[in-house]
Amino acid sequence: MIRADVSRASRKRRRPAFTLVELLVVIAIIGILIALLLPAVQAAREAARRMQCTNNLKQIGLAMHNYHDKFRSFPPGYMYFGVDNEPAWGWPVFLLPDIEQKPLYDALGVSDRRLNEVVGNNMADMELLYTPLDAFVCPSSDSPPRHIDVRRAVANLSNQPKGELRYLSMSNYAASAGIRVAAMEEDTYGIFHGNSSNRFRDITDGTSNTFMVGEREETCYAALWAGIRRPQHTGDNGSSGVLGYTFEKLNNPLVNDADDGCRRAFTSRHPDGANFVMADGSVHFVSDLIEHNVGGVTVKDTPWVPDPLNPGTSWDSVIDLLGVYQLLSCREDGMAIDSAF
């Protein structure tokens, strides 16, 4: 009997067990390891998303070059047929055949119809315009598939209850129109504008030194791949729906809803900068610390044109003062740019 009791007591002493303090220490160590690992995981995920965004822009750049090869010019920033409030196709639509979306291009009838004829025609056509295209979406963005703000509505459907708005599918990429907004003006200094047809030969600053397309995030109302609502206007209903400008700082635009600065700028969810595809097809990550200077000009809605009463408003008077960011958005400013921008 005594020997059996000793054996049971011995077995009890050999059972491993954690005390409450030891358990809490183990939990704390696991928590610290997770806390150390989580930022690395998030950084790895963002690196993958940024790489996908870079690839999207690379494909857009290749599509631009293919379009140029076929038509001897880049696509228009947007089409304008003389009617101010008539929705107009934007540059992304003309690239659809070159980004493996030829069936969508044909179904929309881009070659035969204006966007105004598609919007409100019937629900089948509208569903085409709702189509989300991964080629125009940055994975880092949290933009909704369709625009949700009334200002970004393209048009009312005639067969829907009055006031019910339908919104087109969004895009995170805007073509570079230069420094300052000037709807339908050819002299916007960038590659794209209303009815533009610029060629490689028009980019005299060098294709590797000129922005072609950059990012815009949902906080600045993103963009649209189908087109714009009001071709002669510069706000979110107009050219800014497909075009971007460098007047505002990269990733630091004005966010006042009363000002169009935010929705005209280039912005991104990537930390510390944004991706741009240059006119030569190369993609660069541009730091939001890039030199920014608009030459002391405060009016951003008109081009720099000579003014006899105010000589300081001419292009020649400010070109030497422009920052690297502004110069990169111009196709023919004639200024040298450090290749390490």
NURO-428523 format. One record per residue (C-alpha): residue in one letter; residue number from 1; y, x, z. Coordinates in Angstrom, 2 decimals, decimal comma, m for minus. Layout:
BEGIN
ATOM:A:NUM:Y:X:Z
...
END
This chain:
BEGIN
ATOM:M:1:0,00:0,00:0,00
ATOM:I:2:2,43:2,78:0,88
ATOM:R:3:1,59:4,60:m2,38
ATOM:A:4:2,28:1,46:m4,48
ATOM:D:5:5,65:0,95:m2,75
ATOM:V:6:6,63:4,56:m3,43
ATOM:S:7:5,67:4,16:m7,13
ATOM:R:8:7,80:1,03:m7,51
ATOM:A:9:10,77:2,70:m5,81
ATOM:S:10:10,40:5,70:m8,09
ATOM:R:11:10,44:3,50:m11,18
ATOM:K:12:13,57:1,76:m9,95
ATOM:R:13:15,36:5,09:m9,49
ATOM:R:14:14,47:6,16:m13,08
ATOM:R:15:16,10:3,11:m14,77
ATOM:P:16:19,30:4,23:m16,61
ATOM:A:17:22,36:2,03:m16,17
ATOM:F:18:26,15:2,10:m16,66
ATOM:T:19:28,48:1,53:m13,82
ATOM:L:20:31,53:m0,69:m14,47
ATOM:V:21:33,80:2,37:m14,59
ATOM:E:22:31,57:4,11:m17,15
ATOM:L:23:31,48:0,99:m19,30
ATOM:L:24:35,27:0,72:m19,28
ATOM:V:25:35,59:4,39:m20,21
ATOM:V:26:33,22:3,93:m23,18
ATOM:I:27:35,17:0,87:m24,37
ATOM:A:28:38,44:2,79:m24,07
ATOM:I:29:37,05:5,70:m26,11
ATOM:I:30:35,82:3,33:m28,81
ATOM:G:31:39,25:1,66:m28,89
ATOM:I:32:40,98:5,02:m29,30
ATOM:L:33:38,65:6,01:m32,12
ATOM:I:34:39,30:2,72:m33,93
ATOM:A:35:43,05:3,17:m33,45
ATOM:L:36:42,83:6,64:m34,95
ATOM:L:37:40,65:5,48:m37,82
ATOM:L:38:42,56:2,33:m38,78
ATOM:P:39:45,69:4,07:m40,21
ATOM:A:40:43,46:6,34:m42,26
ATOM:V:41:41,58:3,32:m43,64
ATOM:Q:42:44,84:1,53:m44,41
ATOM:A:43:46,24:4,64:m46,09
ATOM:A:44:43,10:4,95:m48,20
ATOM:R:45:43,35:1,30:m49,23
ATOM:E:46:47,04:1,68:m50,15
ATOM:A:47:46,21:4,80:m52,15
ATOM:A:48:43,63:2,79:m54,08
ATOM:R:49:46,09:m0,07:m54,64
ATOM:R:50:48,79:2,34:m55,80
ATOM:M:51:46,31:3,94:m58,19
ATOM:Q:52:45,50:0,51:m59,64
ATOM:C:53:49,21:m0,22:m60,00
ATOM:T:54:49,64:3,12:m61,76
ATOM:N:55:46,81:2,18:m64,11
ATOM:N:56:48,45:m1,19:m64,83
ATOM:L:57:51,67:0,53:m65,84
ATOM:K:58:49,73:3,08:m67,88
ATOM:Q:59:48,14:0,24:m69,83
ATOM:I:60:51,52:m1,41:m70,30
ATOM:G:61:52,88:1,89:m71,62
ATOM:L:62:49,98:2,18:m74,09
ATOM:A:63:50,52:m1,43:m75,17
ATOM:M:64:54,20:m0,67:m75,78
ATOM:H:65:53,24:2,27:m77,98
ATOM:N:66:50,70:0,19:m79,88
ATOM:Y:67:53,33:m2,49:m80,47
ATOM:H:68:55,75:0,17:m81,71
ATOM:D:69:53,11:1,53:m84,08
ATOM:K:70:52,60:m1,93:m85,57
ATOM:F:71:56,18:m3,17:m85,76
ATOM:R:72:58,18:0,09:m85,77
ATOM:S:73:60,10:m0,89:m82,62
ATOM:F:74:59,54:m1,88:m79,02
ATOM:P:75:59,30:m5,62:m78,30
ATOM:P:76:62,50:m7,49:m77,49
ATOM:G:77:63,42:m7,75:m73,83
ATOM:Y:78:63,44:m11,49:m74,48
ATOM:M:79:64,03:m13,73:m77,49
ATOM:Y:80:67,20:m15,73:m77,95
ATOM:F:81:67,73:m18,33:m80,66
ATOM:G:82:71,29:m19,37:m79,81
ATOM:V:83:70,50:m22,12:m77,30
ATOM:D:84:71,55:m21,16:m73,79
ATOM:N:85:69,26:m23,39:m71,74
ATOM:E:86:66,23:m23,02:m73,99
ATOM:P:87:63,36:m21,12:m72,29
ATOM:A:88:62,64:m17,92:m74,21
ATOM:W:89:59,63:m15,61:m74,54
ATOM:G:90:59,83:m12,33:m72,61
ATOM:W:91:58,54:m8,89:m73,58
ATOM:P:92:55,16:m9,18:m71,75
ATOM:V:93:54,04:m12,00:m74,06
ATOM:F:94:54,32:m9,76:m77,11
ATOM:L:95:51,98:m7,23:m75,49
ATOM:L:96:49,18:m9,72:m74,81
ATOM:P:97:47,12:m8,74:m77,89
ATOM:D:98:47,23:m5,10:m76,76
ATOM:I:99:46,07:m5,75:m73,20
ATOM:E:100:42,94:m7,69:m74,19
ATOM:Q:101:44,65:m11,10:m73,99
ATOM:K:102:44,66:m11,98:m77,70
ATOM:P:103:43,00:m15,39:m77,07
ATOM:L:104:45,82:m16,33:m74,67
ATOM:Y:105:48,42:m15,11:m77,18
ATOM:D:106:46,87:m17,23:m79,92
ATOM:A:107:46,50:m20,28:m77,68
ATOM:L:108:50,20:m20,09:m76,74
ATOM:G:109:51,11:m19,84:m80,40
ATOM:V:110:53,67:m17,13:m79,74
ATOM:S:111:53,98:m16,33:m83,44
ATOM:D:112:54,63:m19,97:m84,36
ATOM:R:113:56,27:m21,59:m81,34
ATOM:R:114:59,14:m20,89:m79,00
ATOM:L:115:58,56:m21,00:m75,25
ATOM:N:116:60,71:m24,14:m75,18
ATOM:E:117:58,11:m25,87:m77,34
ATOM:V:118:55,30:m24,89:m74,96
ATOM:V:119:56,97:m25,74:m71,66
ATOM:G:120:56,61:m29,44:m70,98
ATOM:N:121:54,55:m30,05:m74,09
ATOM:N:122:51,35:m31,01:m72,29
ATOM:M:123:49,35:m29,96:m69,27
ATOM:A:124:46,95:m27,89:m71,38
ATOM:D:125:49,84:m25,71:m72,56
ATOM:M:126:51,26:m25,52:m69,06
ATOM:E:127:47,93:m24,36:m67,69
ATOM:L:128:48,11:m21,48:m70,16
ATOM:L:129:51,49:m20,51:m68,74
ATOM:Y:130:50,06:m20,70:m65,23
ATOM:T:131:47,39:m18,13:m66,10
ATOM:P:132:47,48:m15,24:m63,59
ATOM:L:133:47,17:m11,90:m65,37
ATOM:D:134:45,93:m8,97:m63,31
ATOM:A:135:47,51:m6,59:m65,81
ATOM:F:136:50,93:m7,68:m64,54
ATOM:V:137:50,12:m7,79:m60,82
ATOM:C:138:50,41:m4,86:m58,43
ATOM:P:139:47,59:m5,02:m55,83
ATOM:S:140:50,00:m3,92:m53,09
ATOM:S:141:52,18:m6,95:m53,67
ATOM:D:142:51,78:m10,14:m51,68
ATOM:S:143:53,40:m12,21:m54,43
ATOM:P:144:51,94:m15,68:m54,95
ATOM:P:145:50,22:m16,39:m58,29
ATOM:R:146:53,12:m18,65:m59,23
ATOM:H:147:56,75:m18,59:m58,29
ATOM:I:148:57,54:m20,89:m55,43
ATOM:D:149:61,34:m20,94:m55,34
ATOM:V:150:63,26:m23,64:m57,17
ATOM:R:151:65,54:m21,06:m58,74
ATOM:R:152:62,61:m19,57:m60,61
ATOM:A:153:61,48:m22,80:m62,19
ATOM:V:154:61,48:m22,60:m65,94
ATOM:A:155:61,74:m26,29:m66,71
ATOM:N:156:60,82:m29,82:m65,67
ATOM:L:157:57,83:m31,41:m67,30
ATOM:S:158:58,97:m34,53:m69,09
ATOM:N:159:55,74:m36,32:m68,23
ATOM:Q:160:55,99:m35,61:m64,51
ATOM:P:161:57,95:m37,52:m61,85
ATOM:K:162:61,64:m36,64:m61,85
ATOM:G:163:62,38:m33,57:m59,75
ATOM:E:164:58,83:m32,25:m59,78
ATOM:L:165:59,06:m28,64:m60,91
ATOM:R:166:56,34:m26,55:m62,47
ATOM:Y:167:56,40:m22,79:m62,07
ATOM:L:168:55,04:m20,13:m64,35
ATOM:S:169:52,76:m17,27:m63,41
ATOM:M:170:54,46:m14,25:m61,89
ATOM:S:171:54,61:m10,56:m62,79
ATOM:N:172:55,38:m7,48:m60,70
ATOM:Y:173:56,75:m5,49:m63,63
ATOM:A:174:60,24:m5,62:m65,15
ATOM:A:175:61,39:m3,72:m68,25
ATOM:S:176:64,32:m1,35:m67,85
ATOM:A:177:67,59:m2,71:m69,22
ATOM:G:178:69,81:0,08:m67,93
ATOM:I:179:72,35:0,21:m65,14
ATOM:R:180:74,40:m2,94:m65,11
ATOM:V:181:73,62:m6,48:m66,12
ATOM:A:182:75,08:m7,70:m69,38
ATOM:A:183:73,09:m10,57:m70,82
ATOM:M:184:72,66:m10,41:m74,60
ATOM:E:185:74,76:m7,23:m74,77
ATOM:E:186:73,25:m4,44:m76,81
ATOM:D:187:75,16:m1,80:m74,89
ATOM:T:188:73,26:m2,12:m71,62
ATOM:Y:189:72,15:1,51:m71,94
ATOM:G:190:68,46:0,78:m71,37
ATOM:I:191:65,64:0,29:m73,86
ATOM:F:192:65,43:m3,49:m73,48
ATOM:H:193:67,85:m6,41:m73,70
ATOM:G:194:68,04:m9,79:m75,40
ATOM:N:195:66,68:m9,56:m78,98
ATOM:S:196:66,41:m5,79:m78,62
ATOM:S:197:64,50:m3,80:m81,23
ATOM:N:198:64,96:m0,20:m80,07
ATOM:R:199:62,77:2,54:m81,49
ATOM:F:200:61,67:5,95:m80,27
ATOM:R:201:64,49:7,46:m82,28
ATOM:D:202:66,98:5,47:m80,20
ATOM:I:203:65,83:7,22:m77,00
ATOM:T:204:67,84:10,37:m77,55
ATOM:D:205:67,61:11,46:m73,91
ATOM:G:206:63,89:12,07:m74,38
ATOM:T:207:61,02:9,70:m73,82
ATOM:S:208:59,83:11,56:m70,72
ATOM:N:209:63,26:11,09:m69,11
ATOM:T:210:63,74:7,38:m69,71
ATOM:F:211:62,40:4,43:m67,73
ATOM:M:212:60,49:1,84:m69,73
ATOM:V:213:59,01:m0,52:m67,09
ATOM:G:214:59,18:m0,51:m63,29
ATOM:E:215:58,06:m2,59:m60,33
ATOM:R:216:59,61:m5,63:m58,69
ATOM:E:217:58,15:m7,21:m55,58
ATOM:E:218:58,16:m10,83:m54,43
ATOM:T:219:60,86:m10,22:m51,81
ATOM:C:220:63,15:m9,88:m54,83
ATOM:Y:221:61,61:m12,84:m56,60
ATOM:A:222:59,38:m10,62:m58,74
ATOM:A:223:59,40:m11,49:m62,45
ATOM:L:224:57,63:m13,67:m65,02
ATOM:W:225:55,26:m12,62:m67,78
ATOM:A:226:55,95:m15,61:m70,02
ATOM:G:227:59,71:m15,48:m70,32
ATOM:I:228:63,01:m16,71:m68,92
ATOM:R:229:64,84:m19,98:m68,52
ATOM:R:230:68,41:m19,28:m69,62
ATOM:P:231:68,76:m16,44:m72,15
ATOM:Q:232:72,54:m16,02:m71,82
ATOM:H:233:72,51:m15,79:m68,04
ATOM:T:234:71,91:m12,71:m65,91
ATOM:G:235:70,61:m14,13:m62,64
ATOM:D:236:67,09:m15,08:m61,64
ATOM:N:237:67,08:m17,89:m64,24
ATOM:G:238:68,17:m15,48:m66,95
ATOM:S:239:67,53:m11,93:m68,08
ATOM:S:240:66,47:m10,76:m64,63
ATOM:G:241:63,32:m12,82:m65,01
ATOM:V:242:61,89:m10,08:m67,21
ATOM:L:243:64,38:m7,19:m66,94
ATOM:G:244:65,38:m4,79:m64,17
ATOM:Y:245:68,55:m2,77:m63,55
ATOM:T:246:69,38:0,34:m61,54
ATOM:F:247:72,77:m0,66:m60,15
ATOM:E:248:71,17:m1,38:m56,76
ATOM:K:249:69,22:1,32:m54,96
ATOM:L:250:65,49:1,52:m55,44
ATOM:N:251:63,74:m0,41:m52,64
ATOM:N:252:67,07:m1,04:m50,94
ATOM:P:253:68,63:m3,93:m52,84
ATOM:L:254:71,03:m6,52:m51,54
ATOM:V:255:69,07:m9,35:m50,00
ATOM:N:256:71,85:m11,90:m49,71
ATOM:D:257:70,76:m15,01:m51,62
ATOM:A:258:74,35:m15,46:m52,75
ATOM:D:259:74,08:m12,17:m54,61
ATOM:D:260:71,84:m11,49:m57,58
ATOM:G:261:71,45:m7,82:m56,64
ATOM:C:262:68,02:m8,13:m55,11
ATOM:R:263:66,46:m10,07:m57,95
ATOM:R:264:67,87:m7,65:m60,52
ATOM:A:265:66,62:m4,49:m58,84
ATOM:F:266:63,39:m2,49:m58,91
ATOM:T:267:61,38:m2,80:m55,70
ATOM:S:268:57,82:m2,30:m54,52
ATOM:R:269:55,49:m2,60:m51,54
ATOM:H:270:54,41:1,01:m51,87
ATOM:P:271:55,76:3,13:m49,01
ATOM:D:272:58,73:5,35:m49,91
ATOM:G:273:59,07:4,51:m53,60
ATOM:A:274:57,87:2,67:m56,68
ATOM:N:275:55,92:3,32:m59,86
ATOM:F:276:57,61:3,55:m63,27
ATOM:V:277:56,15:4,09:m66,71
ATOM:M:278:58,36:6,26:m68,86
ATOM:A:279:58,97:5,82:m72,59
ATOM:D:280:56,40:8,52:m73,35
ATOM:G:281:53,72:6,48:m71,56
ATOM:S:282:53,46:8,67:m68,47
ATOM:V:283:53,62:7,03:m65,05
ATOM:H:284:55,65:8,53:m62,20
ATOM:F:285:56,03:7,57:m58,57
ATOM:V:286:59,78:7,65:m57,95
ATOM:S:287:60,98:8,20:m54,38
ATOM:D:288:63,45:5,69:m53,03
ATOM:L:289:65,47:8,71:m51,86
ATOM:I:290:66,26:9,55:m55,49
ATOM:E:291:69,93:10,29:m56,10
ATOM:H:292:71,86:7,04:m56,55
ATOM:N:293:75,43:6,88:m57,80
ATOM:V:294:77,13:4,25:m59,96
ATOM:G:295:80,31:6,24:m60,44
ATOM:G:296:82,35:4,27:m57,96
ATOM:V:297:82,12:1,13:m60,08
ATOM:T:298:81,73:m2,05:m58,06
ATOM:V:299:81,51:m4,71:m60,76
ATOM:K:300:77,89:m4,76:m61,83
ATOM:D:301:77,87:m7,75:m64,18
ATOM:T:302:79,72:m6,27:m67,15
ATOM:P:303:79,06:m3,21:m69,31
ATOM:W:304:81,29:m0,17:m69,19
ATOM:V:305:83,72:m0,85:m72,01
ATOM:P:306:87,08:0,83:m72,67
ATOM:D:307:89,92:m1,14:m71,10
ATOM:P:308:93,46:m0,12:m72,16
ATOM:L:309:94,86:m1,41:m68,89
ATOM:N:310:92,25:0,33:m66,77
ATOM:P:311:90,93:3,55:m68,37
ATOM:G:312:88,72:4,18:m65,34
ATOM:T:313:86,33:1,45:m66,49
ATOM:S:314:85,14:3,28:m69,61
ATOM:W:315:81,64:4,73:m69,91
ATOM:D:316:82,99:8,25:m70,46
ATOM:S:317:84,93:8,08:m67,21
ATOM:V:318:81,86:7,58:m65,02
ATOM:I:319:78,95:9,18:m66,88
ATOM:D:320:79,40:12,53:m65,11
ATOM:L:321:79,21:10,76:m61,76
ATOM:L:322:76,02:8,80:m62,31
ATOM:G:323:73,01:9,51:m60,13
ATOM:V:324:69,61:10,62:m61,42
ATOM:Y:325:68,26:7,11:m60,85
ATOM:Q:326:70,92:5,61:m63,11
ATOM:L:327:70,54:8,29:m65,78
ATOM:L:328:66,78:7,71:m65,98
ATOM:S:329:67,41:4,08:m66,92
ATOM:C:330:69,67:5,07:m69,84
ATOM:R:331:68,21:5,93:m73,22
ATOM:E:332:71,17:7,85:m74,67
ATOM:D:333:73,58:9,07:m71,99
ATOM:G:334:73,22:12,67:m73,15
ATOM:M:335:72,99:14,06:m69,63
ATOM:A:336:70,40:16,63:m68,56
ATOM:I:337:67,97:15,52:m65,83
ATOM:D:338:65,90:17,72:m63,56
ATOM:S:339:62,29:17,18:m64,59
ATOM:A:340:61,29:17,13:m60,91
ATOM:F:341:62,90:13,76:m60,23
END
